[in-house]
């Protein structure tokens, strides 16, 4: 038996792509032949990813194919036509209305994705969500054999030092607040900026905001954010764009607070990443964020921006509160260890074979 994976897109640094890679390596270490097939993939992975149209050369009735489902694409049609045992891992689809003003094509693909998801009911042997939030949505659609597979996290990649030039530039006494994720409307970057503005204005002028993530395709949204910043005359906001992994790790390690105000998340990988790196995490209760955080960090239920800014100040100045929050985050980390998630996946697969 071989166990392969399908993706629509394998992007450098993307949480879904990272999970597929971790699953592949785990399966190979367990002795399985395993490859990743995708429609789109970053050029640096050209020697690791196979075009999904070539899967016919690997197809066999005894195989299992896992489809990471997150958007509408031609890969769904190919997946439905193969004779193998079929498993989907549902990473959720952002509601299309978030993109209508900024990216009509992506809005269409998200709408199409939810239609395709409904078409997969009764056509797959197993439907897994990377959160209970995602599993519940599949159950509501009519999927019968469902489960939860916690996102496979490889924390060892964070065990490297800060890049020296980053340390020189940003380890300068300022309190650094961090956001990590795509620069897209559902992430509500404008709310992160509002909170930082209030924190910088009323609590700590010696502060900086890192906004780390890809914005290609959403230049209109980026321009709106930059216009907003210019209107309020906010200083020390740093947009990185898409960056290599070692730079991302440096930004994490130079930050004092992680702030996340997204209104739709199927999981939210930066939360356990900030837990691992001992950065106090403040996040809004959007989508699966509450489930991802568990009892760790501080969950915000209402967007009272002045109150959140004051909370950030308390986390910076009150060492006792900070240590209490960090301890709560460390307790949640074992849920995301790679070996645990890999074994859960194999246990699920054994049940359908």
Protein Blocks (a to p, Z undefined) as FASTA:
>chain_A
ZZddddfbdcehiaklmmmmmmmmmmmmnopacddddfbdcfklmmmcccfklmmmmgcf
kbccddddfbdcfklmmmmmpmbdcddddebjadfklmmmmommlmmmmmmmmmmmmmmg
opafbdcdfbfklmmmmmmnopabgcdddddddfklmmccddfklmmmmmnopacddded
dddfklommlmmmmmmmmmmmmomcbcdddeddfehilmmmmmmmmmmmmnopghiaceb
jadfklmmmmmmmpcbdcdfbfbdfkopmlmmmmmnopacddddehjlmmmnmmgcjddf
bdcfklmmmmmmmmmmmmmlmmmmmmmmmmmmmmmgfklmmmmmmmmmmmmZZ
